[in-house]
């Protein structure tokens, strides 16, 4: 991958991360798409993980300290349950790295669905563990997952829309400008 392509991919990730600052429905975010996009196009596994997580962290800093500052005392580096959120995000990157070695529409849609399921399962497990709302029993875990079902459709919709936008725009750019190529990606 040449430097130009690297910076274009980096720009796509940064732009999508900034989209988190726009008003949106709850859980309708580009997070899954960022993880999948980075996994698909950063051929170096280190960048495929580091850059999407850095984008998540930096956008979290802005959101926590500007948009949601009333909910925190002082400067907020992380939110409660961040280990589960970042853990889910890392799992999505890893899934995407293997699933999207060959980028196809079907794999991107499958990745968006898989990312939504991973985020749902892991983040809500974290809510169950950390929240006093649910007893730490099997019934409490089920109650937590059931309460989260109404938010799943927004997560899935966000992943699908942002994946379509990011992957579609990047593939269009690659088709128009042959110098924008990612070695190792077969389309």
NORPE-V515312 format. One record per backbone hydrogen bond with DSSP energy under -1.0 kcal/mol. NH is the residue of the N-H (numbers start at 1). CO is the residue of the C=O. If there is no record, write none. Layout:
[[NH & CO] [NH & CO]]
This chain:
[[6 & 2] [7 & 3] [8 & 4] [9 & 5] [10 & 6] [11 & 7] [12 & 8] [13 & 9] [14 & 10] [15 & 11] [16 & 12] [17 & 13] [18 & 14] [19 & 15] [20 & 17] [21 & 18] [22 & 19] [28 & 25] [29 & 27] [34 & 30] [35 & 31] [36 & 32] [37 & 33] [38 & 34] [39 & 35] [40 & 36] [41 & 37] [42 & 38] [43 & 41] [48 & 44] [49 & 45] [50 & 46] [51 & 47] [53 & 49] [54 & 50] [55 & 51] [56 & 52] [57 & 53] [58 & 54] [59 & 55] [60 & 56] [61 & 57] [62 & 58] [63 & 59] [64 & 60] [65 & 61] [66 & 62] [68 & 63] [71 & 68] [72 & 69] [82 & 79] [85 & 81] [86 & 82] [87 & 83] [88 & 84] [89 & 85] [90 & 86] [91 & 87] [92 & 88] [93 & 89] [94 & 90] [95 & 91] [96 & 92] [97 & 93] [98 & 94] [99 & 95] [100 & 96] [108 & 104] [109 & 105] [110 & 106] [111 & 107] [112 & 108] [113 & 109] [114 & 110] [115 & 111] [116 & 112] [117 & 113] [118 & 114] [119 & 115] [120 & 116] [121 & 117] [122 & 118] [123 & 119] [124 & 120] [125 & 121] [126 & 122] [127 & 123] [128 & 124] [129 & 125] [130 & 126] [131 & 127] [137 & 135] [141 & 137] [142 & 138] [143 & 139] [144 & 140] [145 & 141] [146 & 142] [147 & 143] [148 & 144] [151 & 148] [152 & 149] [155 & 151] [156 & 152] [157 & 153] [158 & 154] [159 & 155] [160 & 156] [161 & 157] [162 & 158] [163 & 159] [164 & 160] [165 & 161] [166 & 162] [167 & 163] [168 & 164] [169 & 165] [170 & 166] [171 & 167] [172 & 168] [173 & 169] [174 & 170] [175 & 171] [176 & 172] [177 & 173] [180 & 177] [181 & 179] [185 & 182]]
